[in-house]
Amino acid sequence: MSAQQLSDLIRFARHNSPFYRDLYASQPPHADRLTDLPVVDQQAFWAANTLHDSRVLTGPLSEATVYKTGGTTGSPKFSVYTRDEWRTFVTSFGQGLVDTGLRPGHRVADLFYAGELYASFLFVLDSLAHAPVDNVRLPIGGGAPPESTIPTLRDLAAQVVAGTPTTLCRLAEQVVTSGVRLDSVELLLFGGEALFEDQRRLLATAFPGAEARSVGYASVDAGLLGRPVPGPDARVHRAFTPHSVVEILDDSTDEPVTEPGRPGRVVVTSLFRRLMPIIRYPAGDRAEWTGTGPGHFRILGRAEEGVRVGPVSLYTQDAQDAVAAADTFRQVVGMQLVVRRWEGRDGLVLRLATAPGEEPDADRRESLARAVVAELEDARPLYPDSVRAGFVHPLSVEWTRHRDLAVNPRSGKLVRVLDERPTA
C-alpha cells in the first residue's frame, strides 16, 4: 500500500470518521495543510475510539488486527491495523533496521513482549522478516526467564539481542551474576523506553563487545515515528518519509518549531493509516531538531513523565540528572521514583539499583544518598521548602538490585514512577 497524499487523507478522514468530522467542523472545506488543522486532544480521541461503535474509525471493524496500547494516557486502549497497513508499518520499520547496524546473516533474538494483544514482539519479528537484509530470527520473547534465555543465546550464537532497556538490563545482570560469557553478542537493540547512561554501564559490563543502539522509534497508537540515524547519539532519529510526518510543536503555543535545539512536543501524522486515522496526534514525547541532517530530531524524553508530591512537581529527568551528577563512581544502574503517603503527608523515595558485585559499602551508600538528595533539592528547591513548611516528608533513598525494580507485567518496561499512595 503506497502512502496516501495528505490532502486525500484529510478529506477521507473528514468524510468517514465522525470524530474527525466534528474536530474539523470549523475548518474550511478544502483545508489541506497540517498547520490548518487542530492538534488531536488525546482524551477526546480515546473517549471517541471505543471498542464498539467507535467514532474514530472510518469503517466497520471487519478486517484488522486489534492491539492493546497504553497510548500516552496510561490506561490500555485499542489500536487497529488492516493487513495492508500492518505490512506497510513493518516493511518501513524493517528498512530502518539497516541503520542500526543489522548485517546480512545476523542472528537476532527478539526479547520484546508478546500476548495479551501486545504488539512489540510481533512487530519487531515482522519488521525483521521484512528487512532488506537476510537475518535469522530467534523469537524468544521477553517473558522467558533469563536462566533459560542465556543458554539459548549461547547455543544459537545470537549476535543481536532486541528488547526493552529493562529486559536487556535484567538479562545483563543475570549474565554478570552467573559468570557466563556471550561473546557472540555484538549489537543490543533497545526500544519502547529510553536507555540511560547508568544502564549502558551495566550492559557494557555484561556484553563488553556489544554496542547499544535504538531499534527505532514507533508506537502502536502513533505508528511510525523515527528511524535511527547512525552516530554516537542513539536518541537521534529521522522521520519515515513518505509514510509519516513528524512535527515538533511549541509547548505553550502549539506553533511548529523549526530551529534546531528548541524543545517541543512531538506530533505525528500517519499517511498510510485510513481505518484509524492518525492526524496531528501527540506521540507523548518531547524532542528537538538537531540541524545535522534533513528531518533529524533528538528525543528528549516523555512529555509528562513525572509526579506530583504534595505541591511539588518532579520529573524523572530531574532525578536522573541528580543521580548522574552525584554518582561519581558510576555505581547506580537503575532508578525508580516511589511516592508514598503516611502521617497525612506525601513523601518521595528514590529507589536506586546497583550492579551485581559492585554494591557500595554502607558509608559510601550513605554518602551517595546524601549527594543525590542534595542535587535534586538544588534542582527543585520547592521540595525542601515544602519539607520545612510541613507539606511533605523529606526525600529518602532506598537501595535495591536492578531485577527488583518494578516493571509493567504486560510490556516488561521499567515503571519509572510508582505511586503507592492509597486512594479512596
Disulfide bonds with the S-S distance in Angstrom:
none
